[in-house]
């Protein structure tokens, strides 16, 4: 079967959740289908980056979208009602280019990642699946409640537009998927009941036993450090949690593109490393993975990766809802500053508990988050006439 994937970013390097998800989906699907990838980008990609997808694709099309096209589209969206996020990734010229490729490929199925790419797919005369991935409309609504001033107003408008758009496009696709049951349940429109949950997996890269590094940091957090929920998370750790911990407690913040707010947190007790080539080194250098996250959507890959490597994780209930681990068995749950401090103290005082969480978390991820299972779910969707 010919599967044509539409993505809003070229899926490599794997520093963002959407790129990681579609990369592993393409790799897995390529064992069963001919995969064609159309990816939009706003930058040049190296030959090495392009070659990471080449072995898994029969056709690889990377289309540049210019800043000018983006700003023009964003301006038009002010009057059209299109979500700003969708407009940011839309260009009539790119649309024409995509139409030409689709006409040439004549796919059996179009797999569209994220609602922001739906405009390129909804009128195509082929079977179509949309991967919402996350519930972005509700995520924007949550952001509006904590943002201030103009930012709050813009998030409120975007939330209203995106929620209406997510419902509107649902009827224009043959199948719908999402990353977690928690996200599925946030949709309120009738067709949401038909959305298929396709979770992420953890590959062998994280499931293998790697030589243990010295635990040079008491705490570690890994993520795309230009993503606002991640920025707010590390600010919370540094400003709320660290001051109440032992004086020598230190934190490693690792991940791509740390923004100025993140860089400003660096001190003798806080290291901001930026991108690390082997991200396992970052996870394994920390004794405890801290993730006090109350915003954002989807399934937090960073938690699964830390658990797969046997690093005990302390996170919030809302994050664990998409994972389903058991408190004090495979993970530790905390929903306030005092809760986090209590869980930290528990791990520091009880080596037996620490070792149990480490072992159980590895087993839990291996048993419940397998890319092969996710690919099997997608294959069953594509097989439907």
C-alpha positions in Angstrom: 0.0 0.0 0.0 1.2 3.5 -0.8 1.0 5.7 2.4 1.6 9.4 2.0 2.5 11.2 5.2 2.0 15.0 5.6 4.0 16.7 8.4 4.5 20.3 9.5 8.2 19.7 10.2 10.9 17.5 8.8 11.0 14.7 11.4 14.6 14.8 12.3 16.5 15.5 14.6 14.1 14.1 17.2 14.0 17.1 19.6 10.3 17.6 19.5 7.4 15.2 20.3 5.7 15.4 17.0 8.9 14.7 15.1 9.7 11.7 17.3 6.2 10.3 16.9 6.1 10.5 13.1 9.7 9.3 12.7 9.0 6.1 14.5 5.7 5.6 12.8 7.4 6.0 9.4 10.1 3.6 10.3 7.6 1.0 11.6 5.2 1.4 8.6 8.0 1.2 6.1 8.2 -2.6 6.9 4.7 -3.1 5.4 4.1 -0.2 3.0 5.6 2.2 0.5 6.0 5.4 2.4 6.0 8.8 0.8 6.7 11.8 3.0 5.9 15.5 2.4 7.3 17.7 5.1 7.1 21.4 5.4 10.1 23.3 6.7 11.3 26.8 7.3 15.0 25.9 7.2 17.6 24.0 5.2 18.3 20.4 6.3 21.7 18.7 6.2 22.3 15.8 3.9 22.8 13.7 7.1 19.4 14.7 8.4 17.7 13.9 5.1 19.5 10.5 4.9 17.9 9.5 8.2 14.5 9.2 6.5 15.7 8.1 3.1 15.9 4.3 3.8 12.3 4.3 4.9 10.7 6.3 2.2 10.0 5.7 -1.5 9.6 9.4 -2.0 10.9 12.2 0.2 9.6 15.8 -0.5 10.7 18.7 1.7 9.0 21.9 0.9 10.3 25.3 2.2 7.8 27.8 3.5 9.1 31.3 3.8 8.7 33.8 6.7 6.8 36.1 4.3 4.3 33.4 3.4 3.7 32.6 7.0 3.1 36.2 8.0 0.8 36.8 5.1 -1.2 33.7 6.0 -1.3 34.8 9.6 -2.7 38.2 8.6 -5.4 36.6 6.5 -6.3 34.3 9.4 -7.2 37.4 11.5 -10.3 37.8 9.2 -11.0 34.2 8.0 -11.4 32.6 11.4 -8.7 29.9 10.7 -6.7 29.0 13.8 -3.5 30.9 13.9 -1.5 27.7 14.3 -3.0 26.3 11.1 -2.4 29.6 9.2 1.3 29.6 10.3 1.9 26.4 8.4 -0.3 27.2 5.4 0.7 28.6 2.1 -1.2 28.6 -1.2 2.0 27.9 -3.1 2.9 25.0 -0.8 -0.7 23.7 -1.2 -0.3 23.7 -5.0 3.1 21.9 -4.7 1.5 19.3 -2.4 -1.4 18.8 -4.8 1.0 18.1 -7.7 2.9 15.5 -5.6 -0.3 13.8 -4.4 -1.5 13.6 -8.0 1.7 12.0 -9.1 2.0 9.6 -6.2 -1.7 8.6 -6.2 -1.5 7.2 -2.6 -3.8 4.6 -1.3 -4.0 6.5 2.0 -3.0 9.9 3.3 -1.7 10.1 6.9 -1.9 13.7 8.1 -0.1 14.6 11.3 -1.8 17.4 13.4 -4.8 19.6 12.7 -2.4 22.3 11.5 -1.8 20.3 8.3 -5.4 19.5 7.6 -6.0 22.2 5.0 -3.6 20.4 2.7 -5.5 17.1 3.1 -9.2 17.7 3.5 -10.0 18.0 -0.2 -7.8 15.2 -1.5 -9.7 12.4 -3.2 -8.1 9.6 -1.3 -8.7 7.8 2.0 -7.4 10.0 4.8 -6.4 9.6 8.5 -5.8 12.6 10.8 -3.6 12.2 13.8 -4.7 14.9 16.2 -1.9 13.8 18.4 -3.0 16.1 21.2 -6.1 18.1 22.1 -4.7 21.5 21.1 -7.9 23.5 21.5 -8.2 22.6 25.2 -4.5 23.1 25.6 -4.8 26.7 24.4 -7.8 27.2 26.7 -5.7 26.1 29.7 -2.9 28.5 28.6 -5.4 31.4 28.3 -6.3 30.9 32.0 -2.7 31.4 33.2 -1.4 33.8 30.6 -1.7 37.6 31.1 -2.7 40.6 29.1 -2.6 40.4 25.3 -1.2 36.9 25.6 -4.3 35.7 27.5 -6.6 37.3 24.9 -4.7 35.7 22.0 -4.8 32.3 23.6 -8.5 32.6 24.3 -9.2 33.4 20.6 -7.0 30.6 19.4 -8.6 28.1 21.8 -12.1 29.0 20.5 -10.9 28.8 16.8 -9.0 25.6 17.3 -11.8 23.7 19.1 -14.2 24.7 16.4 -11.7 23.7 13.7 -10.9 20.3 15.4 -14.6 19.5 15.3 -15.1 20.8 11.7 -12.3 18.7 10.1 -13.3 15.5 12.0 -16.0 14.8 9.4 -13.6 15.3 6.5 -11.3 12.4 7.4 -12.1 8.7 7.2 -10.2 8.0 10.4 -9.0 9.9 13.4 -6.2 9.1 15.9 -4.8 10.6 19.1 -2.0 9.9 21.5 -3.9 9.2 24.7 -7.3 8.4 26.2 -7.0 11.5 28.3 -6.7 13.7 25.2 -9.5 11.9 23.5 -11.9 12.5 26.4 -11.2 16.3 26.2 -12.9 16.5 22.8 -16.6 17.3 23.2 -18.0 16.8 19.6 -19.9 13.7 18.6 -17.3 12.2 16.3 -14.8 12.1 19.1 -16.1 8.8 20.2 -14.6 7.3 17.0 -11.1 8.6 17.6 -8.6 5.7 17.9 -5.9 6.0 20.6 -2.5 5.2 19.2 0.1 5.8 22.0 3.8 6.4 21.5 6.4 3.7 22.1 9.9 3.6 23.4 12.5 2.1 21.1 15.4 -0.2 21.9 17.6 2.9 22.1 16.1 3.5 25.6 15.3 -0.1 26.5 18.9 -1.4 26.4 21.0 -1.3 29.5 23.7 1.4 29.1 26.8 1.7 31.3 25.7 3.6 34.3 27.2 7.1 34.6 28.0 8.7 37.9 25.0 10.4 39.4 26.5 13.9 39.2 23.1 15.6 39.5 20.5 15.1 42.2 17.8 16.1 39.7 17.4 16.2 35.9 14.9 17.5 33.4 15.1 16.8 29.7 13.0 18.4 26.9 12.7 20.8 24.1 13.6 23.9 26.1 11.9 26.4 23.8 8.5 24.8 24.5 6.7 27.0 27.0 5.4 24.2 29.4 9.0 22.9 29.6 10.3 26.4 30.3 7.7 26.9 33.1 8.6 23.5 34.5 12.3 24.2 35.0 11.4 27.6 36.4 9.2 25.9 39.0 12.0 23.5 39.9 14.6 26.2 40.3 12.4 28.8 42.0 10.1 26.6 44.1 11.7 23.2 44.8 15.5 23.7 44.8 15.5 26.4 47.6 13.8 23.9 49.9 16.2 21.0 49.2 19.6 20.3 50.6 22.1 23.1 50.0 24.2 20.9 47.6 21.2 19.7 45.5 21.8 20.4 41.9 19.9 20.2 38.6 20.7 19.4 35.0 18.4 21.0 32.4 19.1 19.3 29.0 17.4 19.6 25.7 17.4 21.6 22.4 17.1 25.3 22.0 17.0 26.6 25.6 15.3 30.0 25.5 16.6 33.1 27.4 14.3 32.4 30.4 15.9 28.9 30.7 19.5 30.2 30.3 18.9 32.8 33.0 18.4 29.9 35.5 21.9 28.7 35.3 24.0 28.9 38.5 26.5 26.9 40.5 23.6 24.5 41.3 21.9 24.6 37.9 23.5 23.5 34.6 21.8 24.3 31.3 23.5 22.0 28.8 21.5 22.5 25.6 21.3 19.7 23.1 23.3 16.5 24.1 24.1 14.1 21.3 23.4 11.0 23.3 20.5 12.2 25.4 20.7 9.0 27.6 23.8 10.5 29.2 21.6 13.4 30.5 19.0 11.1 31.9 21.5 8.8 33.5 23.5 11.5 35.1 20.5 12.5 37.3 19.4 10.6 40.4 15.7 11.8 40.1 13.8 13.0 37.1 11.6 15.9 38.2 8.6 17.0 36.1 6.2 19.3 37.9 4.0 19.9 34.8 0.4 21.1 35.0 0.0 22.3 31.4 0.7 20.9 27.9 -1.1 17.9 26.4 -0.4 14.4 25.0 2.0 11.8 26.3 5.2 13.1 27.8 8.0 11.1 26.0 10.5 12.5 28.4 8.8 10.6 31.3 8.7 7.3 29.4 12.4 7.7 28.3 13.5 8.3 31.9 11.5 5.4 33.2 12.8 3.1 30.4 16.3 4.0 31.6 15.5 3.3 35.2 15.6 6.8 36.5 12.8 7.3 39.1 10.3 10.0 38.1 8.3 12.4 40.1 5.5 14.0 38.1 1.9 15.2 38.4 -1.3 13.3 38.1 -2.3 15.0 34.9 1.0 13.8 33.2 0.6 10.3 34.6 -3.0 10.1 33.4 -1.6 9.6 29.8 0.9 7.0 31.1 -1.0 4.9 33.6 1.8 4.0 36.0 1.1 3.1 39.6 2.1 5.6 42.3 4.9 4.3 44.6 5.3 1.3 42.3 6.6 2.6 38.9 6.4 6.3 39.4 5.8 8.9 42.1 2.9 11.4 41.9 3.0 14.9 43.4 0.6 17.8 42.7 2.0 20.6 44.9 5.4 21.9 46.1 5.0 20.1 49.4 4.1 16.9 47.6 7.2 17.1 45.5 9.4 17.8 48.5 7.9 14.8 50.3 8.5 12.4 47.3 12.1 13.7 47.0 12.7 13.0 50.6 11.1 9.6 50.3 13.5 8.6 47.5 16.5 10.0 49.3 15.7 8.2 52.6 14.6 4.8 51.2 17.1 3.1 48.9 15.0 0.1 48.7 12.1 2.1 47.3 14.4 3.9 45.0 15.7 0.6 43.6 12.2 -0.8 43.3 10.9 2.2 41.3 13.9 2.0 39.1 13.4 -1.6 38.2 9.6 -1.5 38.0 9.6 1.6 35.8 11.8 -0.1 33.2 9.6 -3.2 33.1 6.4 -1.0 32.9 7.5 0.9 29.9 8.8 -2.2 28.1 5.5 -3.9 28.6 3.2 -1.0 27.8 4.9 1.3 25.3 6.0 -0.6 22.3 6.2 1.0 18.8 5.3 -2.4 17.3 1.9 -2.3 19.0 1.3 1.3 17.8 2.2 0.4 14.2 -0.1 -2.6 14.4 -2.9 -0.1 15.4 -2.2 2.1 12.4 -2.0 -0.9 10.1 -5.5 -2.0 11.2 -6.8 1.5 10.3 -5.2 1.6 6.9 -6.6 -1.9 6.1 -10.2 -0.6 6.4 -11.7 0.1 3.0 
